[in-house]
Amino acid sequence: MSLTALTTNQDLDPQRLREAFGAFPSGVVAVAAEVDGRLIGLAASSFTSVSLEPALVSFSVANGSKTWPDLRRATRLGLTVLADHHGGVCRQLAGDVEHRFDGLQVTTTEDGATTLDDGLARFDCSLYREVEAGDHTIVLLELHAVESVVAAGADGPLVFHRSTFGRLAASA
Ligand SMILES: Cc1cc2nc3c(=O)[nH]c(=O)nc-3n(C[C@H](O)[C@H](O)[C@H](O)COP(=O)(O)O)c2cc1C
């Protein structure tokens, strides 16, 4: 299959954009914290590592998010890189706010950063900067502590691609 020539005056309607963006596979993180005694959070596939010095990561949050206005008030936020067995957990973390943490094993620091106990990597972060970006806001987070699973035979990452979950194929 070959691509026809790109023309610059195409209609960039949301459906067309979603399809094209969906060609790019990504991992998924849980962004979570305890705020006012309540666990809140969401799933985000827009996570990206940004900088080593200072240590920064980012994700983009939709401006219509009902959770972000509360989550951004947390002193510290927890990020967890989801594993390939977390497809259902991811849907739960994106679903009904009242049940996002039902049955999940989590750890919350004194400052409120909340991470899943069985993730592939965990980050303790604070809000560094927010950048307006169209209908989303790019959230830059500064890292204060990290932990990752490096053991041989450990789970692989959850992969989100074309609106479905998958896993990395084992290399030959
Ligand atoms: C695989 C997956 C990836 C998602 N990635 C993002 C994301 O990067 N940014 C975002 O704002 N919402 C993302 N969402 C949606 C949020 O998890 C959540 O459903 C949405 O923010 C609505 O909930 P809220 O109003 O409580 O924020 C994703 C959902 C799924 C299932």
The ligand as an SDF file (V2000), in Angstrom:
LIG
                    3D

 31 33  0  0  0  0  0  0  0  0999 V2000
   -6.2450    4.3530   26.7190 C   0  0  0  0  0  0  0  0  0  0  0  0
   -6.7290    5.6930   27.1970 C   0  0  0  0  0  0  0  0  0  0  0  0
   -5.8980    6.8010   27.1070 C   0  0  0  0  0  0  0  0  0  0  0  0
   -6.3200    8.0590   27.5250 C   0  0  0  0  0  0  0  0  0  0  0  0
   -5.4600    9.1040   27.4260 N   0  0  0  0  0  0  0  0  0  0  0  0
   -5.8570   10.3400   27.8110 C   0  0  0  0  0  0  0  0  0  0  0  0
   -4.9680   11.4460   27.7290 C   0  0  0  0  0  0  0  0  0  0  0  0
   -3.8160   11.3140   27.3360 O   0  0  0  0  0  0  0  0  0  0  0  0
   -5.4370   12.6560   28.1200 N   0  0  0  0  0  0  0  0  0  0  0  0
   -6.7190   12.8340   28.5790 C   0  0  0  0  0  0  0  0  0  0  0  0
   -7.0790   13.9680   28.9130 O   0  0  0  0  0  0  0  0  0  0  0  0
   -7.5660   11.7930   28.6960 N   0  0  0  0  0  0  0  0  0  0  0  0
   -7.1670   10.5560   28.3260 C   0  0  0  0  0  0  0  0  0  0  0  0
   -8.0190    9.5020   28.4670 N   0  0  0  0  0  0  0  0  0  0  0  0
   -9.3450    9.7190   29.0700 C   0  0  0  0  0  0  0  0  0  0  0  0
   -9.2270    9.8430   30.6060 C   0  0  0  0  0  0  0  0  0  0  0  0
   -8.6870    8.6630   31.1700 O   0  0  0  0  0  0  0  0  0  0  0  0
  -10.6240   10.1010   31.2350 C   0  0  0  0  0  0  0  0  0  0  0  0
  -11.5320    9.1530   30.7790 O   0  0  0  0  0  0  0  0  0  0  0  0
  -11.1210   11.4810   30.8430 C   0  0  0  0  0  0  0  0  0  0  0  0
  -10.2180   12.4360   31.3530 O   0  0  0  0  0  0  0  0  0  0  0  0
  -12.5400   11.7890   31.3720 C   0  0  0  0  0  0  0  0  0  0  0  0
  -12.5640   11.7430   32.7590 O   0  0  0  0  0  0  0  0  0  0  0  0
  -12.5170   13.0790   33.6650 P   0  0  0  0  0  0  0  0  0  0  0  0
  -13.5860   13.9830   33.1700 O   0  0  0  0  0  0  0  0  0  0  0  0
  -12.7040   12.5750   35.0480 O   0  0  0  0  0  0  0  0  0  0  0  0
  -11.1450   13.6920   33.4570 O   0  0  0  0  0  0  0  0  0  0  0  0
   -7.6150    8.2160   28.0480 C   0  0  0  0  0  0  0  0  0  0  0  0
   -8.4550    7.1060   28.1590 C   0  0  0  0  0  0  0  0  0  0  0  0
   -8.0310    5.8670   27.7380 C   0  0  0  0  0  0  0  0  0  0  0  0
   -8.9460    4.6770   27.8730 C   0  0  0  0  0  0  0  0  0  0  0  0
  1  2  1  0
  2  3  1  0
  2 30  2  0
  3  4  2  0
  4  5  1  0
  4 28  1  0
  5  6  2  0
  6  7  1  0
  6 13  1  0
  7  8  2  0
  7  9  1  0
  9 10  1  0
 10 11  2  0
 10 12  1  0
 12 13  2  0
 13 14  1  0
 14 15  1  0
 14 28  1  0
 15 16  1  0
 16 17  1  0
 16 18  1  0
 18 19  1  0
 18 20  1  0
 20 21  1  0
 20 22  1  0
 22 23  1  0
 23 24  1  0
 24 25  2  0
 24 26  1  0
 24 27  1  0
 28 29  2  0
 29 30  1  0
 30 31  1  0
M  END
$$$$
